[in-house]
Amino acid sequence: MSAEDVLKARSEQQPATPPQPAGIVLGEDGIARCWWCGDDPLYRRYHDLEWGRPVDDDQRLFEKLSLEGFQAGLSWLTILRKRENFRKAFKGFDIEAVARFGARSVDRLLADAGIVRNRAKIQATINNARRCLELLAEFDSLAAYVWRFEPGGRSRPAVLDHAALLQIADSPESKAMSRDLRRRGWSFVGPTTAYAFMEAMGLVNDHLDRCDIRTDVEKERRQFRRPPGARQQRT
C-alpha cells in the first residue's frame, strides 16, 4: 500500500478529536498536519508525501539543493508552484546537463517567466552543477556525500513540538555541510539552506510529534538503507 493509500484510509477512519496542540492543524480529511502547509492542496501533498521522506537519488538531491537556493528571500510554496517549470528549464536537474550550460543558457533562463529570474541564482546553479561533478569524482554519489551529515539521535530534541521546532534554524551538521560545500566552491548553500535541505530530504524528521505523518516518515527512515560510504560527519 502506498503512502497516499495509507493516508486516505486513515482519513476515512479518523474519529472526532479534541483541540490540537500548537503547530498542529486538523484538516477536513481528519489528518493532523504541521501548521506550515496550511490548506493549500499542493502544499499538503508535499507535506504528506515528500517532506522528510529519505532520498538517495542524486538528481532529486541536486534539484532540492538548487531550489533551496532559488527560494532565498521567497516562500517554498512560491518555488513549489514553479517546480515543474524549473525542471523543464534545467533539464530535469540532470547534473551533467546543467554543468554544460553556458551564456546562451543563462540568457534563455533569464527570459523564462516560469521560473525565478535571478541571474546570481541561475549562475550559482550552473556553477554548483560543475562543482558537483568534482564532488562525484571523490565520492560514489551525491547521496553518499550528503548522508555523511545526517545528525545522530543524541543531537535531536527529545520532544519536537512547535516551540522546539521554531528554535531550529540550522544545526551543527548543516553548518558543517554548508562550510564544506562552500570550501568546494558551491554558493547559495548557507547553514539555513542546508538545514532546510536536510529536513526535506529526510536526513532529519522535523514533522511535529503530534503530526500524523511523523510516524510514517520515521518508519521510512528506519527502513532506509544509507548509501554505501555514507558515514556520519563528526562536527
Contacts in CASP RR format, 6 or more apart in sequence:
PFRMAT RR
TARGET T0000
AUTHOR 0000-0000-0000
METHOD contacts of the structure
MODEL  1
MSAEDVLKARSEQQPATPPQPAGIVLGEDGIARCWWCGDDPLYRRYHDLE
WGRPVDDDQRLFEKLSLEGFQAGLSWLTILRKRENFRKAFKGFDIEAVAR
FGARSVDRLLADAGIVRNRAKIQATINNARRCLELLAEFDSLAAYVWRFE
PGGRSRPAVLDHAALLQIADSPESKAMSRDLRRRGWSFVGPTTAYAFMEA
MGLVNDHLDRCDIRTDVEKERRQFRRPPGARQQRT
1 9 0 8 1.000
3 48 0 8 1.000
3 49 0 8 1.000
3 53 0 8 1.000
3 216 0 8 1.000
4 48 0 8 1.000
4 49 0 8 1.000
6 216 0 8 1.000
7 31 0 8 1.000
7 48 0 8 1.000
7 212 0 8 1.000
7 213 0 8 1.000
10 31 0 8 1.000
10 212 0 8 1.000
11 29 0 8 1.000
11 30 0 8 1.000
11 31 0 8 1.000
14 29 0 8 1.000
14 30 0 8 1.000
14 31 0 8 1.000
17 26 0 8 1.000
17 30 0 8 1.000
17 32 0 8 1.000
20 26 0 8 1.000
20 32 0 8 1.000
20 210 0 8 1.000
21 161 0 8 1.000
21 162 0 8 1.000
21 210 0 8 1.000
22 161 0 8 1.000
22 162 0 8 1.000
22 163 0 8 1.000
23 34 0 8 1.000
23 35 0 8 1.000
23 161 0 8 1.000
23 162 0 8 1.000
23 208 0 8 1.000
24 32 0 8 1.000
24 33 0 8 1.000
24 34 0 8 1.000
24 35 0 8 1.000
24 162 0 8 1.000
24 208 0 8 1.000
24 210 0 8 1.000
24 211 0 8 1.000
25 32 0 8 1.000
25 33 0 8 1.000
25 34 0 8 1.000
25 35 0 8 1.000
25 37 0 8 1.000
25 38 0 8 1.000
25 39 0 8 1.000
26 32 0 8 1.000
26 33 0 8 1.000
27 33 0 8 1.000
27 39 0 8 1.000
31 48 0 8 1.000
31 212 0 8 1.000
31 213 0 8 1.000
32 210 0 8 1.000
32 211 0 8 1.000
32 212 0 8 1.000
33 44 0 8 1.000
33 47 0 8 1.000
33 48 0 8 1.000
33 211 0 8 1.000
33 212 0 8 1.000
33 213 0 8 1.000
34 47 0 8 1.000
34 207 0 8 1.000
34 208 0 8 1.000
34 211 0 8 1.000
34 213 0 8 1.000
35 162 0 8 1.000
36 43 0 8 1.000
36 47 0 8 1.000
37 43 0 8 1.000
37 44 0 8 1.000
37 46 0 8 1.000
37 47 0 8 1.000
38 44 0 8 1.000
40 77 0 8 1.000
42 77 0 8 1.000
42 80 0 8 1.000
42 81 0 8 1.000
43 77 0 8 1.000
43 80 0 8 1.000
46 80 0 8 1.000
47 213 0 8 1.000
48 213 0 8 1.000
50 200 0 8 1.000
51 199 0 8 1.000
51 200 0 8 1.000
51 207 0 8 1.000
52 199 0 8 1.000
52 200 0 8 1.000
52 201 0 8 1.000
52 202 0 8 1.000
52 204 0 8 1.000
52 205 0 8 1.000
52 206 0 8 1.000
52 207 0 8 1.000
52 217 0 8 1.000
53 202 0 8 1.000
53 217 0 8 1.000
53 220 0 8 1.000
54 201 0 8 1.000
54 202 0 8 1.000
54 203 0 8 1.000
54 220 0 8 1.000
54 221 0 8 1.000
54 224 0 8 1.000
55 61 0 8 1.000
55 64 0 8 1.000
55 143 0 8 1.000
55 201 0 8 1.000
55 202 0 8 1.000
56 141 0 8 1.000
56 143 0 8 1.000
56 147 0 8 1.000
56 224 0 8 1.000
56 225 0 8 1.000
56 226 0 8 1.000
56 227 0 8 1.000
57 143 0 8 1.000
58 95 0 8 1.000
58 136 0 8 1.000
58 141 0 8 1.000
58 142 0 8 1.000
58 143 0 8 1.000
59 92 0 8 1.000
59 93 0 8 1.000
59 94 0 8 1.000
59 95 0 8 1.000
60 93 0 8 1.000
60 201 0 8 1.000
61 142 0 8 1.000
61 143 0 8 1.000
61 146 0 8 1.000
61 201 0 8 1.000
62 93 0 8 1.000
62 95 0 8 1.000
62 98 0 8 1.000
62 128 0 8 1.000
62 129 0 8 1.000
62 132 0 8 1.000
62 142 0 8 1.000
63 86 0 8 1.000
63 87 0 8 1.000
63 90 0 8 1.000
63 92 0 8 1.000
63 93 0 8 1.000
64 197 0 8 1.000
64 200 0 8 1.000
64 201 0 8 1.000
65 128 0 8 1.000
65 189 0 8 1.000
65 197 0 8 1.000
66 86 0 8 1.000
66 90 0 8 1.000
66 93 0 8 1.000
66 125 0 8 1.000
66 128 0 8 1.000
67 79 0 8 1.000
67 83 0 8 1.000
67 86 0 8 1.000
68 188 0 8 1.000
68 193 0 8 1.000
68 196 0 8 1.000
68 197 0 8 1.000
68 200 0 8 1.000
69 121 0 8 1.000
69 124 0 8 1.000
69 125 0 8 1.000
69 188 0 8 1.000
69 189 0 8 1.000
69 193 0 8 1.000
70 79 0 8 1.000
70 86 0 8 1.000
70 115 0 8 1.000
70 116 0 8 1.000
70 118 0 8 1.000
70 121 0 8 1.000
70 125 0 8 1.000
70 188 0 8 1.000
71 78 0 8 1.000
71 79 0 8 1.000
71 193 0 8 1.000
71 196 0 8 1.000
72 121 0 8 1.000
72 188 0 8 1.000
72 193 0 8 1.000
74 116 0 8 1.000
76 196 0 8 1.000
78 116 0 8 1.000
79 86 0 8 1.000
79 116 0 8 1.000
82 114 0 8 1.000
82 115 0 8 1.000
82 116 0 8 1.000
85 112 0 8 1.000
85 114 0 8 1.000
85 115 0 8 1.000
86 93 0 8 1.000
86 115 0 8 1.000
87 93 0 8 1.000
89 108 0 8 1.000
89 109 0 8 1.000
89 112 0 8 1.000
89 114 0 8 1.000
89 115 0 8 1.000
90 97 0 8 1.000
90 98 0 8 1.000
90 109 0 8 1.000
90 125 0 8 1.000
91 97 0 8 1.000
91 98 0 8 1.000
95 129 0 8 1.000
95 132 0 8 1.000
95 133 0 8 1.000
95 136 0 8 1.000
95 142 0 8 1.000
96 129 0 8 1.000
96 133 0 8 1.000
98 125 0 8 1.000
98 126 0 8 1.000
98 129 0 8 1.000
99 126 0 8 1.000
99 129 0 8 1.000
99 130 0 8 1.000
99 132 0 8 1.000
99 133 0 8 1.000
101 126 0 8 1.000
101 129 0 8 1.000
102 126 0 8 1.000
105 126 0 8 1.000
106 119 0 8 1.000
106 122 0 8 1.000
106 123 0 8 1.000
106 126 0 8 1.000
109 115 0 8 1.000
109 117 0 8 1.000
109 122 0 8 1.000
110 117 0 8 1.000
110 119 0 8 1.000
110 122 0 8 1.000
111 117 0 8 1.000
120 188 0 8 1.000
121 188 0 8 1.000
124 186 0 8 1.000
124 187 0 8 1.000
124 188 0 8 1.000
125 188 0 8 1.000
127 185 0 8 1.000
127 186 0 8 1.000
127 187 0 8 1.000
128 186 0 8 1.000
128 187 0 8 1.000
128 188 0 8 1.000
128 189 0 8 1.000
131 181 0 8 1.000
131 184 0 8 1.000
131 185 0 8 1.000
131 186 0 8 1.000
132 142 0 8 1.000
134 184 0 8 1.000
135 142 0 8 1.000
135 145 0 8 1.000
135 184 0 8 1.000
136 142 0 8 1.000
139 145 0 8 1.000
139 229 0 8 1.000
140 227 0 8 1.000
140 228 0 8 1.000
140 229 0 8 1.000
141 227 0 8 1.000
143 227 0 8 1.000
143 230 0 8 1.000
144 227 0 8 1.000
144 228 0 8 1.000
144 229 0 8 1.000
144 230 0 8 1.000
145 230 0 8 1.000
146 177 0 8 1.000
146 197 0 8 1.000
146 198 0 8 1.000
146 201 0 8 1.000
146 203 0 8 1.000
147 203 0 8 1.000
147 226 0 8 1.000
147 227 0 8 1.000
147 230 0 8 1.000
148 229 0 8 1.000
148 230 0 8 1.000
148 231 0 8 1.000
148 232 0 8 1.000
148 233 0 8 1.000
149 173 0 8 1.000
149 174 0 8 1.000
149 176 0 8 1.000
149 177 0 8 1.000
149 194 0 8 1.000
149 198 0 8 1.000
149 203 0 8 1.000
149 232 0 8 1.000
149 233 0 8 1.000
150 173 0 8 1.000
150 198 0 8 1.000
150 203 0 8 1.000
150 204 0 8 1.000
150 226 0 8 1.000
150 230 0 8 1.000
150 232 0 8 1.000
151 171 0 8 1.000
151 172 0 8 1.000
151 173 0 8 1.000
151 198 0 8 1.000
151 203 0 8 1.000
151 204 0 8 1.000
151 232 0 8 1.000
152 232 0 8 1.000
155 171 0 8 1.000
155 172 0 8 1.000
155 173 0 8 1.000
156 204 0 8 1.000
157 164 0 8 1.000
157 168 0 8 1.000
159 209 0 8 1.000
160 205 0 8 1.000
160 206 0 8 1.000
160 207 0 8 1.000
160 208 0 8 1.000
160 209 0 8 1.000
161 208 0 8 1.000
161 209 0 8 1.000
161 210 0 8 1.000
162 208 0 8 1.000
165 206 0 8 1.000
165 208 0 8 1.000
168 195 0 8 1.000
168 206 0 8 1.000
169 191 0 8 1.000
169 192 0 8 1.000
169 195 0 8 1.000
170 178 0 8 1.000
170 191 0 8 1.000
170 192 0 8 1.000
170 194 0 8 1.000
170 195 0 8 1.000
171 191 0 8 1.000
171 195 0 8 1.000
171 198 0 8 1.000
171 204 0 8 1.000
172 235 0 8 1.000
173 198 0 8 1.000
173 203 0 8 1.000
173 233 0 8 1.000
173 235 0 8 1.000
174 191 0 8 1.000
174 192 0 8 1.000
174 194 0 8 1.000
174 195 0 8 1.000
174 197 0 8 1.000
174 198 0 8 1.000
175 191 0 8 1.000
175 194 0 8 1.000
175 235 0 8 1.000
176 233 0 8 1.000
176 235 0 8 1.000
177 189 0 8 1.000
177 194 0 8 1.000
177 198 0 8 1.000
177 233 0 8 1.000
178 189 0 8 1.000
178 190 0 8 1.000
178 191 0 8 1.000
178 193 0 8 1.000
178 194 0 8 1.000
180 233 0 8 1.000
181 189 0 8 1.000
181 194 0 8 1.000
182 189 0 8 1.000
182 190 0 8 1.000
198 204 0 8 1.000
199 206 0 8 1.000
202 217 0 8 1.000
202 221 0 8 1.000
205 214 0 8 1.000
205 217 0 8 1.000
205 218 0 8 1.000
205 221 0 8 1.000
207 213 0 8 1.000
207 214 0 8 1.000
207 217 0 8 1.000
208 214 0 8 1.000
END
